[in-house]
Amino acid sequence: MLPQPQGLRPDALPAFWQWWSSVKDHVAAAIADRTLGQSPLVEYITTAVHNLRPDFAWELGPGRSSQHNLTVTAEGNLLVRRLAAQWLAAAPAPDPTWEYHDSRQPSSHLHLEMAGHRFAPEVFAISSVYDENRERFDAVLFHPEFGKTDDRLALQAAFLTLDQVVGEDDVERWIGTIDASKSAPPGATSLDQFKHAVEEARTKATGDHFVLGEGTSRDGKRVIIATNEALKQIDHLDHVFHLKIGIALRAPDANGFPAEEESGRLNAFEDQLEAALGDNAVHIGRATWAGRREIHLFVRDPAAASAALDAWRQQLQPWQATSEIAYDPEWSAAKKGIYSMLAPRSLSSRRLRWPPVSSRSDRLKSLLLGADGDSQVRLSGRQRAWRQLRARRPMAGPRSLPSRSPMRAQGAGPGNLGGTAGRPPGARRAHRPGLRLVPGAVVGVRVE
């Protein structure tokens, strides 16, 4: 039996919201008289959030339609991001005083203070390049204060600033890499101009851009892999089950690939499967090698997917299909599983623009049979390793980025106050490797 997706304890949400109803007016009053930073309410909120999930963080700040907001965030950890959504789904309706969010929202005219350094937003400059296949920006931020800080603190400030500009979820959705530069990058623009570029990209994005890769299997066979580089876990948080379907080819050629007729029929069957699965599934990609085709998807409801798959198998004759469904909340299938047959460092790739064809299977076929008039398409590898001052994200999987959570109040002003539940200042979660907040740094965001 498959494990069930992890959820919050059944009693945790009612207990939290009952407690919050008893203290929210006191919190609002403490914000109004600028005493919240010295109030035990900060520790009470931390304890209440910690009781939900030890790895949740929280933040108070100005609301969009209400006077204040309470945000409970997974801090970019997609393994628990949908649990924050579960918390929000149980929240009371907004009122004139309080509204609620499950990720940090964009903020205007907020100043960031960290470890004695002040990062005014109007002084930032940002240079970016948009990758149309990944549908993400690679961004370099500059601030004069970066030259006075160490590299880790500069990068932390860059992440927090982008959280303010586009919001925490949209950093996950639209930002591929973030660098912090100590000199102004060429072609830099303001943060407002970058936000406009993100909004423009949003209107054109499809979440459906495949690239083709060629490699060698561990037993020396040629492998062709097509993957959807624009697939983003943040948009499919409930799809935590990996569905792998294997089909034995009936008449593979000398390289182990199907002839055009067999490929066309299998493509049509694959389209039928996707139609049957509907929005219960998202397509990772497929691999073909050694007389075998593998189709990889993430599904939300494994029982419904199994039923649709059983019906589809009846139409697939004379081909036979095997299938496996596994719980995969980390989306490791998108990072490793689809490449599991490859010999180390054997995959090469090149990003391609789609020709004007209709279905996904037609697009894959056009790549396999017609890209550059040649099926020997080669592209650069997928793995994006951590580098100094650089956070690289694997395709579709959870981010490994420096933590961004404000730790405690920076003074007692009306601006944002945040905490990492149940952790002393300087503590950071292990799911963000490579970078840690400078010990003792106090982060606060406040309105000027």
C-alpha positions as CSV (number, residue, x, y, z in Angstrom):
1,M,0.0,0.0,0.0
2,L,1.3,3.4,-0.9
3,P,2.0,5.9,1.9
4,Q,-0.5,8.8,2.2
5,P,0.8,12.3,1.7
6,Q,2.0,13.8,4.9
7,G,-0.5,16.3,6.5
8,L,-0.8,18.4,9.6
9,R,-2.2,16.6,12.7
10,P,-6.0,16.6,12.7
11,D,-6.2,18.5,15.9
12,A,-3.5,21.0,15.1
13,L,-5.4,23.4,12.9
14,P,-8.5,23.8,15.1
15,A,-6.2,24.3,18.1
16,F,-4.2,27.0,16.3
17,W,-7.1,29.0,15.0
18,Q,-8.9,28.9,18.4
19,W,-5.7,30.1,20.0
20,W,-5.3,32.8,17.4
21,S,-8.8,34.1,17.9
22,S,-7.9,34.7,21.6
23,V,-4.8,36.7,20.9
24,K,-5.2,38.5,17.5
25,D,-6.6,41.6,19.1
26,H,-3.7,41.8,21.5
27,V,-1.2,41.4,18.7
28,A,-2.9,44.2,16.7
29,A,-2.8,46.4,19.8
30,A,0.9,45.7,20.4
31,I,1.7,46.6,16.8
32,A,-0.2,49.8,17.1
33,D,1.6,50.9,20.2
34,R,5.0,49.6,18.9
35,T,5.5,47.2,21.8
36,L,5.3,43.9,20.0
37,G,9.0,43.5,19.6
38,Q,9.4,43.4,23.4
39,S,6.2,41.5,24.0
40,P,5.9,37.8,25.0
41,L,3.4,37.5,22.2
42,V,6.4,36.9,19.8
43,E,7.3,33.7,21.7
44,Y,3.6,32.7,21.9
45,I,3.3,32.9,18.1
46,T,6.5,31.0,17.7
47,T,5.3,28.2,20.0
48,A,1.9,28.1,18.2
49,V,3.5,27.8,14.8
50,H,6.0,25.3,16.0
51,N,3.1,23.1,17.2
52,L,1.8,23.0,13.7
53,R,5.2,22.1,12.1
54,P,8.7,22.7,13.6
55,D,9.9,23.7,10.2
56,F,7.3,26.4,9.6
57,A,8.3,30.1,9.9
58,W,5.9,33.0,10.5
59,E,5.8,36.7,9.7
60,L,3.5,39.6,10.5
61,G,3.3,42.6,8.2
62,P,1.0,45.1,6.5
63,G,-2.0,43.5,4.7
64,R,-3.2,44.1,1.2
65,S,-6.8,44.7,2.0
66,S,-6.7,44.3,5.8
67,Q,-4.5,46.3,8.2
68,H,-2.2,43.5,9.0
69,N,-1.3,40.0,7.7
70,L,-0.2,36.8,9.4
71,T,1.9,34.6,7.1
72,V,2.9,31.1,7.8
73,T,5.5,29.9,5.3
74,A,7.5,26.8,4.5
75,E,10.5,29.0,3.6
76,G,10.8,27.6,0.1
77,N,10.8,24.0,1.2
78,L,8.4,22.4,-1.3
79,L,8.3,19.2,0.8
80,V,6.0,21.0,3.2
81,R,4.7,23.9,1.1
82,R,1.4,22.3,0.6
83,L,1.0,21.9,4.4
84,A,1.2,25.7,4.6
85,A,-1.6,25.7,2.0
86,Q,-3.6,23.4,4.3
87,W,-3.1,25.8,7.2
88,L,-4.4,28.7,5.0
89,A,-7.4,26.7,3.8
90,A,-8.5,26.4,7.5
91,A,-8.0,30.1,8.2
92,P,-11.0,32.4,9.0
93,A,-12.2,34.9,6.4
94,P,-10.2,38.1,6.3
95,D,-11.6,41.0,8.3
96,P,-10.6,44.7,8.5
97,T,-7.7,44.0,10.8
98,W,-6.3,40.6,9.7
99,E,-5.7,38.7,6.5
100,Y,-3.7,35.5,6.1
101,H,-1.1,34.1,3.6
102,D,0.8,30.8,3.2
103,S,3.8,32.4,1.6
104,R,5.5,35.8,1.7
105,Q,3.7,38.3,-0.5
106,P,5.2,41.0,-2.6
107,S,5.8,44.2,-0.6
108,S,6.4,47.8,-1.7
109,H,8.9,50.2,-0.3
110,L,10.3,47.9,2.4
111,H,13.8,48.3,3.7
112,L,15.8,45.3,4.7
113,E,18.2,45.4,7.7
114,M,20.6,42.5,8.4
115,A,23.5,42.4,10.7
116,G,23.9,46.1,10.9
117,H,23.5,46.7,7.1
118,R,20.6,48.5,5.5
119,F,19.6,47.5,2.0
120,A,17.3,50.2,0.6
121,P,15.2,48.8,-2.3
122,E,15.6,51.9,-4.6
123,V,19.4,51.4,-4.6
124,F,19.3,47.8,-5.9
125,A,20.2,47.1,-9.5
126,I,19.4,43.8,-11.1
127,S,20.5,42.1,-14.4
128,S,18.6,39.1,-15.7
129,V,18.4,36.7,-18.6
130,Y,15.2,34.8,-19.3
131,D,15.5,31.1,-20.3
132,E,12.4,30.4,-22.5
133,N,12.7,26.7,-22.1
134,R,12.9,26.7,-18.3
135,E,10.6,29.8,-18.2
136,R,12.8,31.2,-15.5
137,F,15.1,34.2,-15.0
138,D,18.7,34.0,-14.0
139,A,19.3,37.1,-11.9
140,V,22.3,39.1,-10.6
141,L,21.6,41.7,-7.9
142,F,23.9,44.5,-6.9
143,H,23.7,46.8,-3.9
144,P,26.5,49.1,-2.7
145,E,26.3,47.5,0.8
146,F,27.3,44.1,-0.8
147,G,30.9,45.4,-0.9
148,K,30.8,45.9,2.9
149,T,29.4,42.4,3.7
150,D,30.5,38.9,3.4
151,D,29.3,36.8,0.4
152,R,26.7,34.8,2.4
153,L,25.0,37.8,3.9
154,A,24.9,39.5,0.4
155,L,23.2,36.5,-1.1
156,Q,20.8,36.2,1.8
157,A,19.8,39.9,1.2
158,A,19.4,39.2,-2.5
159,F,16.9,36.4,-1.8
160,L,15.0,38.4,0.8
161,T,14.8,41.3,-1.6
162,L,13.4,39.2,-4.5
163,D,10.9,37.8,-2.0
164,Q,9.7,41.3,-1.4
165,V,9.6,42.2,-5.1
166,V,7.7,39.3,-6.6
167,G,6.7,37.2,-3.5
168,E,8.1,34.0,-2.1
169,D,6.2,31.6,-4.4
170,D,7.0,33.6,-7.5
171,V,10.7,33.5,-6.6
172,E,10.3,29.7,-6.7
173,R,8.3,29.9,-9.9
174,W,10.2,32.4,-12.0
175,I,13.8,32.6,-10.7
176,G,16.3,30.0,-11.8
177,T,19.6,31.3,-10.3
178,I,20.4,34.2,-8.1
179,D,23.8,35.8,-7.8
180,A,24.9,38.7,-5.5
181,S,27.4,41.0,-7.2
182,K,29.7,43.5,-5.5
183,S,29.8,45.6,-8.7
184,A,27.0,46.8,-10.9
185,P,26.3,44.2,-13.6
186,P,26.0,45.3,-17.2
187,G,22.5,46.1,-18.4
188,A,21.1,46.4,-14.9
189,T,17.6,47.7,-14.3
190,S,15.6,48.7,-11.2
191,L,13.6,46.2,-9.1
192,D,10.4,47.6,-10.4
193,Q,11.5,47.1,-14.0
194,F,12.4,43.5,-13.2
195,K,9.0,42.9,-11.6
196,H,7.4,44.1,-14.9
197,A,9.6,41.7,-16.8
198,V,8.3,38.8,-14.6
199,E,4.7,39.8,-15.1
200,E,5.3,39.9,-18.9
201,A,6.9,36.4,-18.8
202,R,3.9,35.2,-16.8
203,T,1.5,36.1,-19.6
204,K,3.5,34.0,-22.1
205,A,4.5,31.0,-20.0
206,T,3.0,27.6,-20.8
207,G,4.7,25.2,-18.3
208,D,5.3,22.9,-21.3
209,H,8.7,23.1,-22.9
210,F,10.5,19.9,-23.7
211,V,14.1,19.4,-24.4
212,L,15.7,16.4,-26.0
213,G,18.8,14.7,-24.7
214,E,21.0,11.8,-25.9
215,G,23.1,9.6,-23.7
216,T,24.5,6.1,-23.2
217,S,23.0,3.6,-20.8
218,R,25.1,1.7,-18.3
219,D,25.2,-1.3,-20.7
220,G,26.4,0.9,-23.6
221,K,23.1,1.4,-25.4
222,R,22.1,4.7,-26.9
223,V,19.4,6.6,-25.0
224,I,17.1,9.4,-26.1
225,I,15.4,11.3,-23.3
226,A,12.8,14.2,-23.6
227,T,12.0,16.2,-20.5
228,N,9.7,19.1,-19.7
229,E,12.1,21.8,-18.5
230,A,9.3,24.2,-17.7
231,L,7.6,21.9,-15.3
232,K,7.6,23.4,-11.8
233,Q,6.7,21.6,-8.6
234,I,5.4,24.8,-7.0
235,D,2.5,24.6,-9.5
236,H,1.7,21.0,-8.7
237,L,2.2,20.6,-5.0
238,D,-0.4,17.8,-4.6
239,H,1.2,15.6,-7.4
240,V,3.5,13.6,-5.1
241,F,3.2,10.2,-6.7
242,H,5.6,9.1,-9.5
243,L,4.0,7.0,-12.2
244,K,6.4,5.1,-14.4
245,I,5.1,3.2,-17.4
246,G,7.3,0.8,-19.5
247,I,6.4,-0.4,-23.0
248,A,8.4,-3.0,-24.8
249,L,8.8,-2.1,-28.5
250,R,7.6,-4.7,-31.0
251,A,10.0,-3.9,-33.9
252,P,13.0,-1.8,-32.6
253,D,15.7,-0.9,-35.1
254,A,19.4,-1.7,-34.6
255,N,19.7,1.2,-32.1
256,G,16.8,0.0,-30.1
257,F,14.4,2.7,-31.3
258,P,11.0,2.4,-32.9
259,A,10.4,2.7,-36.6
260,E,8.2,5.7,-37.6
261,E,5.0,3.7,-37.9
262,E,5.4,2.1,-34.4
263,S,6.4,5.4,-32.9
264,G,3.4,7.1,-34.4
265,R,1.0,4.6,-32.9
266,L,2.6,4.7,-29.5
267,N,2.5,8.5,-29.6
268,A,-1.2,8.3,-30.2
269,F,-1.6,5.9,-27.3
270,E,0.4,8.3,-25.1
271,D,-1.9,11.1,-26.0
272,Q,-4.9,9.0,-25.1
273,L,-3.3,8.2,-21.7
274,E,-2.8,11.8,-20.9
275,A,-6.3,12.6,-21.9
276,A,-7.6,9.8,-19.6
277,L,-5.5,11.0,-16.7
278,G,-6.5,14.6,-17.1
279,D,-5.3,17.1,-14.5
280,N,-4.6,14.2,-12.2
281,A,-1.2,13.9,-13.9
282,V,1.6,16.1,-15.1
283,H,4.1,14.8,-17.7
284,I,7.8,14.7,-16.7
285,G,9.1,13.2,-20.0
286,R,10.0,9.9,-21.5
287,A,13.0,7.9,-22.3
288,T,13.6,5.4,-25.2
289,W,16.5,2.9,-25.3
290,A,17.2,-0.8,-25.9
291,G,13.8,-1.6,-27.3
292,R,11.9,0.1,-24.5
293,R,9.9,3.3,-24.0
294,E,9.4,4.7,-20.5
295,I,6.9,7.4,-19.7
296,H,7.2,9.3,-16.5
297,L,4.4,11.4,-14.8
298,F,3.5,12.7,-11.4
299,V,0.0,12.1,-10.2
300,R,-2.2,13.4,-7.4
301,D,-4.5,10.5,-6.9
302,P,-2.8,7.1,-7.4
303,A,-6.0,5.1,-7.2
304,A,-7.7,7.1,-9.9
305,A,-4.5,6.9,-12.0
306,S,-4.3,3.1,-11.7
307,A,-7.9,2.8,-12.8
308,A,-7.3,5.0,-15.9
309,L,-4.2,3.1,-16.6
310,D,-6.0,-0.3,-16.5
311,A,-8.6,0.9,-19.0
312,W,-5.8,2.4,-21.2
313,R,-4.0,-0.9,-21.3
314,Q,-6.9,-2.6,-23.0
315,Q,-6.6,-0.1,-25.9
316,L,-2.8,-0.6,-26.1
317,Q,-2.9,-4.1,-27.6
318,P,-0.8,-5.7,-29.0
319,W,1.7,-3.8,-26.9
320,Q,2.2,-4.7,-23.2
321,A,2.7,-2.0,-20.6
322,T,4.1,-2.4,-17.0
323,S,3.7,0.3,-14.4
324,E,4.9,1.4,-11.0
325,I,3.6,4.1,-8.7
326,A,5.8,5.4,-5.9
327,Y,5.4,8.1,-3.3
328,D,7.9,10.8,-4.3
329,P,7.2,14.1,-2.5
330,E,10.7,15.3,-3.4
331,W,10.1,14.9,-7.1
332,S,13.3,12.8,-7.3
333,A,12.0,11.2,-10.4
334,A,12.4,14.5,-12.2
335,K,15.9,14.9,-11.0
336,K,17.3,11.4,-11.1
337,G,14.7,8.7,-11.8
338,I,14.1,9.5,-15.4
339,Y,17.9,9.3,-16.0
340,S,18.5,6.2,-13.9
341,M,19.5,4.1,-16.9
342,L,22.3,6.4,-17.9
343,A,26.0,5.8,-17.5
344,P,27.6,8.6,-15.4
345,R,28.0,11.9,-17.2
346,S,26.7,10.5,-20.4
347,L,23.8,12.8,-21.1
348,S,24.2,15.7,-23.5
349,S,21.5,18.1,-24.6
350,R,20.7,21.3,-26.3
351,R,17.7,23.5,-25.7
352,L,15.3,23.7,-28.6
353,R,12.4,25.8,-29.6
354,W,9.2,23.9,-30.6
355,P,8.1,23.7,-34.2
356,P,4.4,24.5,-34.8
357,V,2.9,21.1,-34.1
358,S,-0.2,20.2,-32.1
359,S,0.1,17.5,-29.5
360,R,3.0,16.7,-27.1
361,S,3.7,13.4,-28.8
362,D,3.9,15.2,-32.2
363,R,6.4,17.7,-30.6
364,L,8.5,14.8,-29.3
365,K,8.4,13.1,-32.6
366,S,9.4,16.2,-34.4
367,L,12.4,16.5,-32.2
368,L,13.4,12.9,-32.6
369,L,13.0,12.7,-36.3
370,G,13.5,16.3,-37.5
371,A,15.5,18.6,-35.2
372,D,18.2,20.2,-37.3
373,G,17.4,17.6,-40.0
374,D,19.2,15.0,-37.9
375,S,18.3,12.8,-35.0
376,Q,21.7,13.2,-33.4
377,V,20.6,16.1,-31.2
378,R,22.9,16.9,-28.3
379,L,22.3,19.2,-25.4
380,S,24.1,20.2,-22.2
381,G,23.6,18.3,-19.0
382,R,20.7,18.9,-16.5
383,Q,22.5,18.8,-13.2
384,R,23.1,22.3,-11.9
385,A,25.6,22.1,-9.1
386,W,26.0,24.5,-6.2
387,R,28.7,27.0,-6.9
388,Q,30.1,29.8,-4.7
389,L,27.5,32.5,-4.4
390,R,25.2,30.6,-6.8
391,A,22.1,28.6,-6.1
392,R,21.2,26.2,-9.0
393,R,17.9,24.4,-9.1
394,P,17.5,20.9,-10.5
395,M,14.6,20.7,-13.1
396,A,11.2,20.6,-11.4
397,G,12.4,19.6,-8.0
398,P,12.5,21.4,-4.7
399,R,14.9,24.3,-4.4
400,S,18.1,24.3,-2.4
401,L,18.4,27.9,-1.5
402,P,19.7,29.9,1.4
403,S,17.1,30.4,4.2
404,R,15.3,33.7,4.0
405,S,13.2,33.9,7.1
406,P,13.4,37.0,9.3
407,M,14.4,35.8,12.8
408,R,13.1,38.5,15.2
409,A,11.8,42.0,15.3
410,Q,14.0,44.8,14.1
411,G,12.7,47.4,16.5
412,A,9.1,47.8,17.3
413,G,7.8,49.6,14.1
414,P,4.7,48.8,12.1
415,G,6.5,46.7,9.6
416,N,7.1,43.0,9.2
417,L,8.0,40.9,12.2
418,G,9.0,37.3,11.6
419,G,10.3,34.2,13.4
420,T,11.6,30.8,12.7
421,A,9.4,28.5,14.8
422,G,11.2,27.0,17.8
423,R,14.7,28.0,16.7
424,P,17.3,30.3,18.3
425,P,18.7,33.2,16.2
426,G,21.2,31.8,13.6
427,A,19.6,28.3,13.4
428,R,18.8,27.2,9.9
429,R,17.1,24.2,8.3
430,A,19.1,21.4,6.7
431,H,17.0,21.4,3.5
432,R,18.8,24.5,2.2
433,P,22.4,23.2,1.9
434,G,25.4,25.3,1.1
435,L,24.5,28.6,2.7
436,R,23.6,29.6,6.2
437,L,22.7,32.8,7.8
438,V,25.7,34.4,9.5
439,P,25.5,33.4,13.2
440,G,23.9,36.1,15.3
441,A,22.5,38.0,12.4
442,V,19.1,39.6,13.1
443,V,16.8,40.1,10.1
444,G,13.9,42.5,10.1
445,V,11.8,44.1,7.4
446,R,10.1,47.4,8.3
447,V,8.1,50.1,6.6
448,E,9.7,53.5,6.3
